[in-house]
């Protein structure tokens, strides 16, 4: 059972982990970022989303942007102590912590994302695939979401639309390109989550994703 969302937005940034300071986006949405969009529409402990195909519907366009950011943050423990009356409220002076950083973003992105889900070991006796399928389709048709879905960074919100079986759809871009190693997801089976990567190859505008646990995924 599969589902398909039409996703578009003005800006996006799927940050490459090898870039330490400056944000540089991948050429295409990552599987983990695509999964987060489906989870924004419907997330339950009883299901786990899997992305299996991403179609590129608009040319890759870049935007270089410089922004002022705060280079530090207040420790949560200090704030908690202050709230409990055990110390003064910590202060962060923005003018002293301000940093200017460059970002290489994507602009005017448009994707068609195909996904399905599986039931997890947390599914109860009354949980079944049909129940969650109808729930997702109903919410997606109405544009309902748990939180506003975004494209890599929360400030880059996106629009989504459920694609029905009989909806006419444009063909993906006729583009063949080797995108190199791309972040697949984080492995949470270990105490410290570790990144997983796969070789991303765009064929006629379509990125086919390996199955979870496949040998194509490298840790």
Backbone as ProteinMPNN parsed JSONL, in Angstrom:
{"seq_chain_A": "XXXXXXXXXXXXXXXXXXXXXXXXXXXXXXXXXXXXXXXXXXXXXXXXXXXXXXXXXXXXXXXXXXXXXXXXXXXXXXXXXXXXXXXXXXXXXXXXXXXXXXXXXXXXXXXXXXXXXXXXXXXXXXXXXXXXXXXXXXXXXXXXXXXXXXXXXXXXXXXXXXXXXXXXXXXXXXXXXXXXXXXXXXXXXXXXXXXXXXXXXXXXXXXXXXXXXXXXXXX", "coords_chain_A": {"N_chain_A": [[0.858, -1.186, 0.0], [0.74, 2.093, -1.001], [1.559, 5.608, -0.754], [1.377, 8.981, -1.907], [2.774, 12.184, -2.045], [2.576, 15.51, -3.169], [4.974, 17.894, -3.008], [6.096, 21.135, -2.314], [8.059, 24.163, -2.141], [9.338, 27.451, -1.281], [11.984, 27.76, -0.418], [14.742, 25.644, 0.585], [16.829, 23.564, 2.607], [18.88, 21.008, 2.873], [21.053, 19.979, 4.797], [24.434, 19.17, 4.291], [26.271, 16.866, 6.183], [29.033, 16.935, 6.325], [29.806, 19.532, 6.199], [30.933, 21.853, 8.388], [30.616, 24.497, 9.461], [29.5, 26.457, 7.605], [26.35, 26.262, 6.003], [25.5, 23.973, 3.583], [23.482, 22.752, 1.105], [22.24, 19.503, 0.109], [21.695, 18.427, -3.299], [19.167, 17.463, -3.601], [16.142, 16.563, -1.867], [16.579, 14.772, 1.162], [16.125, 11.318, 2.191], [15.42, 11.128, 4.948], [14.46, 13.703, 5.514], [12.271, 13.744, 3.807], [10.762, 11.712, 4.954], [10.101, 12.961, 7.364], [8.178, 14.777, 6.531], [5.954, 13.186, 5.921], [5.533, 12.181, 8.474], [4.773, 14.503, 9.721], [2.201, 14.808, 8.848], [0.921, 12.45, 9.722], [1.734, 10.822, 12.568], [2.366, 8.05, 14.536], [3.106, 5.893, 17.281], [2.693, 3.302, 16.522], [3.25, 2.944, 13.833], [5.702, 3.009, 11.165], [7.263, 5.046, 8.882], [8.403, 4.652, 5.505], [10.357, 5.83, 2.894], [10.352, 5.334, -0.547], [10.638, 6.282, -3.143], [11.615, 9.228, -4.873], [10.683, 11.921, -6.841], [11.896, 14.348, -9.029], [10.608, 17.434, -9.841], [11.07, 20.032, -10.598], [13.653, 22.179, -11.896], [16.948, 22.099, -10.418], [17.759, 24.72, -8.407], [19.809, 27.282, -7.107], [20.579, 29.299, -4.193], [22.535, 31.696, -2.695], [23.052, 32.796, 0.536], [23.488, 35.096, 3.191], [23.297, 35.151, 6.697], [22.499, 36.518, 9.92], [23.286, 34.903, 12.862], [22.881, 33.454, 16.134], [25.58, 32.502, 18.037], [25.665, 30.98, 20.332], [23.966, 29.388, 23.103], [21.631, 29.401, 25.827], [22.221, 27.434, 28.723], [20.09, 24.744, 29.525], [19.9, 23.664, 32.073], [20.699, 25.778, 33.76], [18.61, 27.572, 33.352], [16.478, 26.092, 34.369], [17.215, 25.906, 37.067], [17.026, 28.61, 37.784], [14.293, 29.021, 37.432], [13.358, 27.51, 39.506], [14.059, 29.02, 41.619], [16.709, 28.887, 42.472], [18.834, 30.354, 41.673], [20.108, 33.163, 39.708], [18.415, 34.351, 36.796], [19.806, 33.33, 33.778], [21.532, 35.275, 31.261], [21.68, 36.132, 27.848], [23.575, 37.918, 25.689], [22.829, 39.142, 22.712], [24.188, 40.775, 20.872], [26.836, 40.285, 21.475], [27.159, 37.644, 20.868], [26.564, 37.315, 18.238], [26.861, 36.001, 14.973], [27.889, 35.913, 11.583], [26.891, 33.916, 8.99], [27.257, 31.981, 6.027], [24.993, 30.49, 3.711], [24.174, 27.948, 1.434], [21.497, 27.499, -0.356], [18.572, 25.719, -1.598], [16.148, 26.711, -4.007], [12.705, 27.315, -4.888], [11.638, 24.599, -4.928], [10.306, 21.411, -5.909], [8.769, 18.428, -5.469], [7.797, 14.979, -5.911], [6.803, 12.616, -3.753], [7.023, 9.278, -2.8], [5.777, 6.89, -0.559], [5.445, 4.373, 2.021], [4.143, 2.573, 4.863], [4.908, 0.592, 7.777], [3.676, -1.589, 10.332], [4.682, -1.31, 13.712], [6.278, -2.852, 16.595], [4.879, -1.697, 18.59], [2.272, -1.556, 17.982], [-1.143, -1.926, 18.783], [-3.81, -4.273, 19.722], [-6.066, -3.316, 18.372], [-5.044, -1.978, 16.207], [-4.392, -1.58, 12.745], [-3.345, -1.815, 9.282], [-5.225, -0.745, 7.46], [-6.729, 1.029, 9.008], [-4.879, 3.089, 9.709], [-4.175, 3.904, 7.158], [-6.522, 5.053, 6.072], [-6.78, 7.1, 7.907], [-4.474, 8.652, 7.378], [-4.917, 9.417, 4.674], [-7.283, 10.886, 4.895], [-6.482, 13.04, 6.538], [-4.425, 14.141, 4.955], [-5.807, 14.927, 2.648], [-7.326, 17.029, 3.651], [-5.38, 18.777, 4.334], [-4.375, 18.699, 6.882], [-2.113, 18.644, 9.647], [0.274, 17.587, 12.115], [2.343, 19.236, 12.875], [3.705, 22.082, 11.161], [4.942, 21.018, 8.14], [8.317, 20.955, 6.886], [11.206, 21.901, 4.901], [13.94, 20.592, 5.417], [15.062, 22.7, 7.152], [13.415, 24.323, 9.846], [12.511, 26.899, 9.35], [11.925, 26.9, 6.699], [9.179, 26.353, 5.513], [6.816, 24.114, 3.922], [4.423, 23.336, 1.32], [1.969, 20.794, 0.927], [0.322, 18.165, -0.876], [-2.037, 15.623, -1.253], [-1.726, 13.054, -3.587], [-3.951, 11.513, -5.628], [-4.932, 8.348, -7.118], [-6.032, 8.717, -9.695], [-5.254, 11.246, -10.425], [-4.008, 13.573, -12.769], [-0.575, 13.811, -13.584], [2.494, 15.63, -13.934], [5.385, 14.629, -15.813], [8.502, 13.586, -14.336], [11.594, 15.509, -14.312], [13.734, 15.031, -17.077], [16.437, 13.957, -16.209], [19.623, 12.738, -15.626], [21.856, 11.93, -13.148], [24.648, 11.527, -11.0], [24.518, 11.874, -7.679], [26.257, 11.461, -5.658], [27.343, 10.446, -2.347], [24.735, 10.34, -0.05], [22.911, 11.41, 2.838], [21.031, 8.967, 4.436], [19.52, 8.163, 6.733], [19.247, 8.26, 10.353], [20.655, 5.903, 12.543], [19.074, 4.561, 15.149], [19.381, 2.393, 16.72], [21.547, 2.048, 18.299], [23.17, 3.225, 21.36], [24.261, 5.772, 20.863], [23.076, 7.662, 18.305], [23.831, 6.998, 14.91], [24.884, 8.201, 11.691], [23.602, 7.138, 8.483], [24.41, 6.317, 5.13], [23.891, 6.442, 1.544], [24.441, 5.684, -1.931], [23.395, 8.052, -4.08], [21.622, 8.151, -6.997], [20.311, 9.787, -9.67], [17.915, 9.037, -12.004], [16.497, 9.793, -14.94], [15.152, 11.807, -13.604], [14.242, 10.521, -11.333], [14.699, 9.267, -8.108], [15.479, 6.321, -6.805], [15.129, 4.615, -3.79], [17.057, 2.617, -1.521], [15.992, -0.344, 0.27], [15.259, -0.419, 3.809], [17.902, -1.614, 5.821], [19.272, -2.648, 3.699], [22.157, -3.708, 1.767], [23.147, -1.627, 0.357], [23.123, 0.556, 1.956], [25.249, 2.338, 3.966], [26.921, 2.494, 7.065]], "CA_chain_A": [[0.0, 0.0, 0.0], [1.601, 3.252, -1.118], [1.003, 6.949, -0.66], [2.177, 9.927, -2.676], [2.54, 13.583, -1.733], [3.185, 16.56, -3.974], [5.585, 18.793, -2.026], [6.802, 22.257, -2.911], [8.376, 25.249, -1.218], [10.167, 28.529, -1.836], [13.388, 27.542, -0.073], [15.014, 24.384, 1.265], [18.239, 23.328, 2.926], [19.125, 19.67, 3.395], [22.455, 20.259, 5.082], [25.443, 18.116, 4.225], [26.903, 16.767, 7.504], [30.475, 17.191, 6.287], [30.032, 20.969, 6.312], [30.94, 22.105, 9.823], [30.174, 25.838, 9.844], [28.582, 26.981, 6.602], [25.332, 25.302, 5.586], [25.45, 23.691, 2.149], [22.418, 21.772, 0.926], [22.281, 18.498, -0.95], [20.956, 18.832, -4.497], [17.819, 16.889, -3.566], [15.655, 16.26, -0.531], [17.081, 13.513, 1.694], [15.04, 10.423, 2.636], [14.98, 11.441, 6.308], [13.647, 14.921, 5.443], [11.002, 13.354, 3.184], [10.011, 10.962, 5.964], [9.587, 13.912, 8.346], [6.972, 15.403, 5.982], [4.861, 12.239, 6.138], [5.285, 12.127, 9.912], [4.065, 15.729, 10.102], [0.784, 14.584, 8.552], [0.454, 11.401, 10.631], [2.745, 10.079, 13.321], [1.874, 7.202, 15.612], [4.118, 4.897, 17.665], [2.373, 2.005, 15.931], [3.654, 2.858, 12.425], [7.013, 3.562, 10.786], [7.234, 5.433, 7.474], [9.55, 4.358, 4.643], [10.338, 6.502, 1.589], [10.95, 4.427, -1.541], [10.937, 6.941, -4.42], [11.486, 10.685, -4.914], [10.718, 12.421, -8.212], [12.243, 15.763, -9.149], [9.659, 18.046, -10.775], [11.528, 21.362, -11.004], [15.111, 22.213, -11.986], [17.679, 22.445, -9.191], [18.131, 26.136, -8.432], [20.544, 27.585, -5.884], [20.566, 30.658, -3.661], [23.54, 31.94, -1.662], [22.456, 33.738, 1.485], [24.194, 35.338, 4.454], [22.355, 35.469, 7.759], [23.023, 36.695, 11.273], [22.846, 33.858, 13.771], [23.439, 33.49, 17.483], [26.571, 31.441, 18.113], [25.635, 30.301, 21.616], [22.621, 29.236, 23.658], [21.594, 29.308, 27.279], [22.085, 26.064, 29.235], [18.763, 24.439, 30.056], [20.02, 23.434, 33.522], [20.73, 27.079, 34.44], [17.256, 28.137, 33.295], [15.656, 25.311, 35.303], [17.569, 26.317, 38.428], [16.481, 29.942, 38.01], [12.841, 28.894, 37.562], [13.105, 26.921, 40.816], [14.528, 29.948, 42.639], [18.025, 28.497, 42.977], [19.865, 31.165, 41.041], [19.63, 34.245, 38.86], [18.09, 33.964, 35.415], [20.944, 33.61, 32.892], [21.301, 36.272, 30.225], [22.469, 35.982, 26.626], [23.658, 39.192, 24.969], [22.856, 38.789, 21.295], [25.209, 41.542, 20.161], [28.149, 39.693, 21.732], [27.183, 36.277, 20.357], [26.101, 37.298, 16.848], [27.796, 35.525, 13.958], [27.356, 35.932, 10.224], [27.221, 32.676, 8.313], [26.739, 31.84, 4.661], [24.246, 29.271, 3.44], [23.876, 27.661, 0.032], [20.166, 26.921, -0.255], [17.788, 25.433, -2.793], [14.979, 27.588, -4.119], [11.617, 26.869, -5.767], [11.736, 23.141, -5.035], [9.046, 20.726, -6.195], [9.022, 16.991, -5.477], [6.713, 14.018, -5.737], [7.421, 11.665, -2.838], [6.265, 8.04, -2.627], [6.129, 6.256, 0.71], [4.495, 3.47, 2.653], [4.479, 2.388, 6.269], [4.754, -0.735, 8.36], [3.312, -1.585, 11.734], [5.79, -1.575, 14.618], [5.94, -3.728, 17.722], [4.056, -0.956, 19.525], [0.89, -1.592, 17.517], [-2.04, -2.611, 19.695], [-4.748, -5.23, 19.11], [-7.01, -2.645, 17.484], [-4.324, -1.274, 15.145], [-4.196, -2.305, 11.487], [-2.898, -0.945, 8.193], [-6.354, -0.026, 6.885], [-7.096, 2.125, 9.909], [-3.938, 4.195, 9.577], [-4.22, 4.38, 5.776], [-7.65, 5.975, 5.958], [-6.479, 8.264, 8.737], [-3.507, 9.493, 6.662], [-5.534, 9.997, 3.482], [-8.246, 11.898, 5.321], [-5.754, 14.213, 7.021], [-3.697, 14.746, 3.837], [-6.779, 15.597, 1.761], [-7.761, 18.258, 4.303], [-4.231, 19.628, 4.634], [-4.116, 18.679, 8.313], [-0.799, 18.159, 10.032], [0.605, 17.708, 13.53], [3.123, 20.47, 12.859], [3.912, 22.533, 9.794], [6.09, 20.334, 7.53], [9.35, 21.871, 6.424], [12.184, 21.355, 3.96], [15.28, 20.576, 5.994], [15.123, 23.629, 8.288], [12.043, 24.668, 10.232], [12.085, 28.177, 8.782], [11.562, 26.701, 5.294], [7.932, 25.592, 5.49], [6.438, 23.64, 2.59], [3.044, 22.954, 1.058], [1.848, 19.403, 0.485], [-0.987, 17.781, -1.42], [-2.153, 14.191, -1.505], [-1.951, 12.692, -4.983], [-4.823, 10.352, -5.774], [-4.54, 7.46, -8.215], [-6.483, 9.195, -10.996], [-4.827, 12.63, -10.642], [-2.988, 13.735, -13.818], [0.673, 14.279, -13.013], [3.57, 15.881, -14.896], [6.51, 13.702, -15.764], [9.688, 14.167, -13.704], [12.595, 16.048, -15.227], [14.568, 14.03, -17.745], [17.766, 14.287, -15.728], [20.431, 11.644, -15.089], [22.993, 12.52, -12.438], [25.146, 10.866, -9.798], [24.538, 12.891, -6.629], [27.238, 11.098, -4.645], [26.84, 9.853, -1.111], [23.702, 11.173, 0.573], [22.414, 10.929, 4.121], [19.815, 8.163, 4.336], [18.788, 8.347, 7.988], [20.027, 7.999, 11.555], [20.431, 4.592, 13.135], [18.805, 4.752, 16.57], [19.472, 1.113, 17.421], [22.679, 2.137, 19.206], [23.019, 4.306, 22.351], [24.559, 7.027, 20.176], [22.606, 7.56, 16.918], [24.885, 7.138, 13.906], [24.332, 8.477, 10.357], [23.689, 6.134, 7.435], [24.517, 6.954, 3.821], [23.708, 5.599, 0.37], [24.841, 6.327, -3.179], [22.184, 8.591, -4.706], [21.725, 8.287, -8.45], [19.081, 10.283, -10.269], [17.719, 8.469, -13.329], [15.308, 10.4, -15.55], [14.468, 12.605, -12.594], [13.699, 9.671, -10.271], [15.656, 8.708, -7.163], [14.986, 5.106, -6.165], [15.81, 4.461, -2.512], [17.212, 1.241, -1.082], [15.163, -0.772, 1.384], [15.95, -0.389, 5.097], [18.69, -2.811, 6.066], [19.915, -3.087, 2.472], [23.615, -3.594, 1.735], [23.494, -0.353, -0.264], [23.185, 1.577, 3.007], [26.5, 2.241, 4.707], [26.918, 3.181, 8.35]], "C_chain_A": [[0.895, 1.236, 0.0], [0.837, 4.556, -1.054], [1.943, 7.898, -1.39], [1.769, 11.348, -2.318], [3.263, 14.463, -2.736], [3.669, 17.625, -2.994], [6.325, 19.9, -2.753], [7.043, 23.35, -1.878], [9.285, 26.267, -1.872], [11.646, 28.292, -1.594], [13.529, 26.206, 0.648], [16.508, 24.304, 1.554], [18.363, 21.971, 3.609], [20.632, 19.565, 3.625], [23.338, 19.022, 4.986], [26.175, 18.042, 5.571], [28.394, 17.046, 7.496], [30.816, 18.675, 6.363], [29.868, 21.38, 7.772], [30.314, 23.442, 10.2], [29.13, 26.37, 8.873], [27.602, 25.884, 6.177], [25.318, 25.179, 4.064], [24.462, 22.547, 1.954], [22.811, 20.693, -0.08], [21.487, 19.026, -2.146], [19.482, 18.443, -4.424], [17.434, 16.624, -2.116], [16.177, 14.891, -0.088], [15.912, 12.627, 2.134], [14.529, 10.754, 4.034], [14.12, 12.7, 6.331], [12.293, 14.631, 4.807], [10.132, 12.584, 4.176], [9.376, 11.9, 6.987], [8.313, 14.607, 7.849], [5.77, 14.49, 6.175], [4.522, 12.137, 7.627], [4.568, 13.376, 10.405], [2.567, 15.596, 9.853], [0.209, 13.546, 9.518], [1.645, 10.695, 11.26], [2.064, 9.329, 14.448], [2.989, 6.236, 15.998], [3.912, 3.551, 16.98], [2.818, 1.867, 14.48], [5.041, 3.466, 12.226], [6.992, 3.81, 9.285], [8.524, 5.054, 6.763], [9.359, 5.078, 3.305], [10.996, 5.574, 0.569], [11.197, 5.08, -2.896], [10.69, 8.436, -4.303], [11.637, 11.125, -6.367], [10.968, 13.921, -8.212], [11.372, 16.403, -10.224], [10.048, 19.454, -11.206], [13.049, 21.368, -11.037], [15.755, 22.623, -10.658], [18.189, 23.876, -9.325], [18.718, 26.508, -7.079], [20.397, 29.051, -5.491], [21.616, 30.751, -2.561], [23.038, 33.062, -0.758], [23.33, 33.85, 2.721], [23.184, 35.772, 5.501], [23.09, 35.675, 9.075], [22.431, 35.619, 12.167], [23.495, 34.042, 15.134], [24.342, 32.275, 17.645], [26.582, 30.683, 19.42], [24.191, 30.145, 22.06], [22.709, 29.07, 25.168], [21.46, 27.856, 27.721], [20.713, 25.843, 29.871], [18.817, 24.26, 31.567], [20.028, 24.741, 34.298], [19.353, 27.727, 34.458], [16.345, 27.418, 34.294], [15.934, 25.705, 36.746], [16.977, 27.689, 38.752], [14.967, 29.891, 38.205], [12.455, 28.317, 38.928], [13.619, 27.799, 41.956], [15.882, 29.627, 43.209], [19.153, 29.278, 42.318], [19.251, 32.245, 40.179], [19.363, 33.724, 37.448], [19.261, 34.3, 34.509], [20.554, 34.546, 31.75], [22.212, 35.995, 29.038], [22.427, 37.298, 25.868], [23.862, 38.888, 23.48], [23.974, 39.51, 20.55], [26.599, 40.939, 20.335], [28.281, 38.313, 21.102], [26.807, 36.184, 18.878], [27.221, 36.864, 15.91], [27.123, 35.587, 12.597], [27.84, 34.687, 9.493], [26.561, 32.63, 6.943], [26.022, 30.506, 4.521], [24.022, 29.155, 1.943], [22.591, 26.845, 0.013], [19.617, 26.524, -1.623], [16.592, 26.369, -2.824], [13.99, 27.005, -5.12], [11.678, 25.358, -6.017], [10.343, 22.541, -5.222], [9.349, 19.24, -6.351], [7.706, 16.217, -5.454], [7.325, 12.845, -4.963], [6.487, 10.482, -2.615], [6.732, 7.337, -1.357], [5.08, 5.216, 1.081], [4.905, 3.323, 4.111], [4.318, 0.929, 6.657], [4.35, -0.584, 9.814], [4.528, -1.957, 12.582], [5.333, -2.519, 15.732], [5.106, -3.011, 18.779], [2.585, -0.896, 19.095], [0.046, -2.424, 18.478], [-2.976, -3.562, 18.981], [-5.718, -4.571, 18.125], [-6.364, -1.899, 16.341], [-4.182, -2.169, 13.914], [-3.862, -1.309, 10.394], [-4.044, -0.139, 7.599], [-6.766, 1.172, 7.711], [-6.181, 3.317, 9.71], [-3.908, 4.746, 8.15], [-5.33, 5.395, 5.586], [-7.403, 7.245, 6.761], [-5.527, 9.211, 8.006], [-4.158, 10.173, 5.469], [-6.519, 11.1, 3.856], [-7.544, 13.181, 5.766], [-5.038, 14.925, 5.872], [-4.634, 15.482, 2.891], [-7.197, 16.947, 2.34], [-6.611, 19.214, 4.589], [-3.911, 19.687, 6.112], [-2.731, 18.129, 8.605], [-0.586, 18.389, 11.53], [1.42, 18.973, 13.755], [3.372, 20.833, 11.403], [5.12, 21.818, 9.189], [7.057, 21.339, 6.922], [10.375, 21.13, 5.578], [13.59, 21.493, 4.528], [15.432, 21.424, 7.23], [13.715, 24.125, 8.586], [11.57, 25.997, 9.65], [11.664, 28.053, 7.325], [10.332, 25.787, 5.216], [7.583, 25.188, 4.058], [4.942, 23.363, 2.53], [3.022, 21.5, 0.586], [0.425, 19.141, 0.002], [-0.981, 16.291, -1.687], [-2.455, 13.951, -2.975], [-2.776, 11.419, -5.027], [-4.42, 9.558, -7.013], [-4.905, 8.019, -9.579], [-6.095, 10.641, -11.273], [-3.806, 12.687, -11.778], [-1.734, 14.359, -13.23], [1.708, 14.547, -14.101], [4.689, 14.866, -14.738], [7.682, 14.359, -15.042], [10.672, 14.671, -14.743], [13.442, 14.928, -15.821], [16.022, 14.321, -17.424], [18.417, 13.046, -15.144], [21.664, 12.252, -14.422], [23.346, 11.67, -11.222], [25.319, 11.936, -8.732], [25.54, 12.574, -5.522], [26.586, 10.48, -3.415], [25.906, 10.832, -0.416], [23.281, 10.556, 1.902], [21.1, 10.183, 3.912], [18.94, 8.37, 5.574], [19.763, 8.16, 9.142], [19.646, 6.642, 12.122], [20.295, 4.766, 14.644], [18.878, 3.446, 17.355], [20.617, 1.089, 18.425], [22.447, 3.254, 20.22], [23.275, 5.684, 21.757], [24.102, 6.902, 18.725], [23.736, 7.828, 15.924], [24.268, 7.359, 12.533], [24.54, 7.306, 9.407], [23.646, 6.828, 6.083], [24.249, 5.936, 2.72], [24.142, 6.394, -0.855], [23.589, 6.759, -3.934], [22.427, 8.808, -6.196], [20.355, 8.66, -9.014], [18.986, 9.763, -11.694], [16.397, 8.965, -13.894], [14.455, 11.118, -14.502], [13.91, 11.819, -11.427], [14.839, 9.128, -9.412], [15.001, 7.517, -6.471], [15.808, 4.86, -4.899], [15.937, 2.996, -2.131], [16.292, 0.922, 0.094], [15.932, -0.664, 2.692], [16.673, -1.704, 5.349], [19.414, -3.334, 4.843], [21.43, -2.909, 2.56], [24.065, -2.294, 1.092], [23.631, 0.768, 0.761], [24.43, 1.331, 3.844], [26.424, 3.064, 5.987], [28.215, 3.892, 8.626]], "O_chain_A": [[1.717, 1.408, 0.9], [-0.373, 4.6, -1.273], [3.146, 7.655, -1.48], [0.584, 11.681, -2.289], [4.408, 14.2, -3.106], [2.876, 18.19, -2.241], [7.085, 19.646, -3.688], [6.332, 23.451, -0.878], [9.922, 25.988, -2.888], [12.474, 28.586, -2.456], [12.577, 25.699, 1.241], [17.332, 24.889, 0.851], [17.997, 21.811, 4.773], [21.38, 19.119, 2.755], [23.019, 17.967, 5.535], [26.656, 19.067, 6.053], [28.97, 17.36, 8.537], [31.974, 19.04, 6.566], [28.776, 21.266, 8.329], [29.554, 23.512, 11.167], [28.01, 26.695, 9.269], [27.984, 24.725, 6.014], [25.144, 26.168, 3.353], [24.599, 21.492, 2.573], [23.602, 20.929, -0.993], [20.701, 19.964, -2.011], [18.647, 19.031, -5.111], [18.296, 16.48, -1.249], [16.211, 13.954, -0.886], [14.827, 13.133, 2.419], [13.327, 10.671, 4.283], [13.15, 12.766, 7.086], [11.28, 15.201, 5.213], [8.918, 12.779, 4.231], [8.25, 11.671, 7.429], [7.462, 14.985, 8.655], [4.691, 14.95, 6.548], [3.352, 12.019, 7.993], [3.837, 13.323, 11.394], [1.759, 16.197, 10.561], [-0.873, 13.747, 10.07], [2.45, 10.059, 10.579], [1.287, 9.898, 15.215], [3.747, 5.8, 15.131], [4.844, 2.754, 16.871], [2.768, 0.763, 13.938], [5.489, 4.311, 13.001], [6.735, 2.894, 8.504], [9.607, 5.124, 7.344], [8.316, 4.944, 2.665], [12.098, 5.081, 0.811], [11.894, 4.502, -3.729], [9.698, 8.87, -3.717], [12.596, 10.75, -7.042], [10.322, 14.668, -7.477], [11.388, 15.976, -11.378], [9.414, 20.016, -12.099], [13.679, 20.631, -10.279], [15.182, 23.389, -9.882], [18.949, 24.197, -10.238], [18.202, 26.108, -6.035], [20.13, 29.918, -6.323], [21.591, 29.975, -1.606], [22.652, 34.133, -1.226], [23.845, 32.857, 3.235], [22.335, 36.628, 5.255], [24.148, 35.094, 9.317], [21.213, 35.447, 12.221], [24.526, 34.701, 15.264], [23.913, 31.145, 17.415], [27.434, 29.815, 19.61], [23.289, 30.717, 21.448], [23.734, 28.652, 25.707], [20.661, 27.115, 27.148], [20.242, 26.664, 30.658], [17.888, 24.657, 32.271], [19.437, 24.824, 35.374], [18.965, 28.353, 35.444], [15.542, 28.051, 34.98], [15.012, 25.826, 37.553], [16.484, 27.911, 39.858], [14.416, 30.618, 39.033], [11.372, 28.592, 39.444], [13.619, 27.384, 43.115], [16.192, 30.046, 44.324], [20.315, 28.881, 42.408], [18.043, 32.259, 39.94], [20.005, 32.784, 36.979], [19.681, 35.456, 34.469], [19.396, 34.596, 31.334], [23.384, 35.662, 29.212], [21.358, 37.743, 25.451], [24.928, 38.437, 23.06], [24.634, 38.921, 19.694], [27.446, 41.064, 19.45], [29.392, 37.858, 20.831], [26.741, 35.085, 18.327], [28.366, 37.297, 16.035], [25.923, 35.341, 12.478], [29.041, 34.437, 9.389], [25.47, 33.16, 6.731], [26.406, 29.514, 5.141], [23.72, 30.139, 1.269], [22.593, 25.655, 0.325], [20.132, 26.938, -2.662], [16.084, 26.771, -1.777], [14.366, 26.305, -6.061], [11.759, 24.904, -7.159], [9.343, 23.089, -4.757], [10.09, 18.838, -7.248], [6.662, 16.723, -5.04], [8.237, 12.173, -5.445], [5.314, 10.656, -2.284], [7.931, 7.205, -1.112], [3.981, 5.188, 0.528], [5.909, 3.893, 4.538], [3.679, 0.143, 5.957], [4.646, 0.427, 10.45], [5.311, -2.827, 12.201], [4.172, -2.922, 15.798], [4.671, -3.628, 19.752], [1.76, -0.266, 19.757], [0.467, -3.49, 18.929], [-2.942, -3.654, 17.754], [-6.14, -5.2, 17.155], [-7.062, -1.241, 15.569], [-3.89, -3.359, 14.027], [-4.068, -0.106, 10.553], [-3.862, 1.032, 7.264], [-7.114, 2.219, 7.165], [-6.656, 4.443, 9.559], [-3.643, 5.932, 7.954], [-5.118, 6.463, 5.013], [-7.778, 8.338, 6.335], [-5.734, 10.425, 8.007], [-3.977, 11.373, 5.266], [-6.572, 12.136, 3.194], [-7.968, 14.28, 5.409], [-5.035, 16.154, 5.807], [-4.288, 16.55, 2.386], [-7.4, 17.905, 1.594], [-6.837, 20.339, 5.035], [-3.246, 20.62, 6.563], [-2.237, 17.253, 7.895], [-1.195, 19.276, 12.127], [1.199, 19.694, 14.728], [3.262, 19.985, 10.517], [6.233, 21.996, 9.683], [6.666, 22.428, 6.502], [10.406, 19.899, 5.543], [14.335, 22.401, 4.159], [15.883, 20.93, 8.263], [12.915, 24.322, 7.671], [10.37, 26.205, 9.473], [11.105, 28.996, 6.764], [10.441, 24.604, 4.893], [8.002, 25.839, 3.101], [4.285, 23.181, 3.555], [3.953, 21.04, -0.075], [-0.53, 19.801, 0.414], [-0.038, 15.757, -2.272], [-3.347, 14.584, -3.539], [-2.356, 10.376, -4.528], [-3.66, 10.041, -7.852], [-4.159, 7.818, -10.537], [-6.557, 11.217, -12.258], [-2.833, 11.932, -11.763], [-1.814, 15.322, -12.468], [1.8, 13.798, -15.073], [4.904, 14.318, -13.657], [7.844, 15.577, -15.127], [10.593, 14.303, -15.915], [13.817, 13.987, -15.121], [16.756, 14.861, -18.252], [17.846, 12.381, -14.28], [22.419, 12.995, -15.049], [22.472, 11.165, -10.516], [26.174, 12.811, -8.865], [25.66, 13.328, -4.557], [25.432, 10.053, -3.448], [26.242, 11.999, -0.219], [23.293, 9.336, 2.066], [20.174, 10.7, 3.288], [17.762, 8.712, 5.463], [20.954, 7.931, 8.933], [18.471, 6.28, 12.174], [21.266, 5.077, 15.334], [18.483, 3.395, 18.52], [20.664, 0.223, 19.299], [21.624, 4.138, 19.984], [22.593, 6.65, 22.099], [24.678, 6.115, 17.974], [24.503, 8.777, 16.087], [23.231, 6.77, 12.228], [25.526, 6.575, 9.51], [22.929, 7.814, 5.908], [24.363, 4.729, 2.931], [24.203, 7.623, -0.821], [22.81, 5.915, -4.378], [23.323, 9.552, -6.594], [19.377, 7.931, -8.847], [19.874, 10.016, -12.508], [15.323, 8.614, -13.406], [13.226, 11.047, -14.511], [13.179, 12.373, -10.606], [15.82, 8.595, -9.931], [14.09, 7.678, -5.658], [17.038, 4.894, -4.935], [15.025, 2.209, -2.387], [15.869, 1.819, 0.823], [17.155, -0.806, 2.687], [16.12, -2.779, 5.118], [20.1, -4.353, 4.921], [21.927, -2.077, 3.319], [25.217, -1.889, 1.247], [24.196, 1.818, 0.458], [24.631, 0.234, 4.367], [25.923, 4.188, 5.987], [28.364, 4.519, 9.674]]}, "name": "protein", "num_of_chains": 1, "seq": "XXXXXXXXXXXXXXXXXXXXXXXXXXXXXXXXXXXXXXXXXXXXXXXXXXXXXXXXXXXXXXXXXXXXXXXXXXXXXXXXXXXXXXXXXXXXXXXXXXXXXXXXXXXXXXXXXXXXXXXXXXXXXXXXXXXXXXXXXXXXXXXXXXXXXXXXXXXXXXXXXXXXXXXXXXXXXXXXXXXXXXXXXXXXXXXXXXXXXXXXXXXXXXXXXXXXXXXXXXX"}
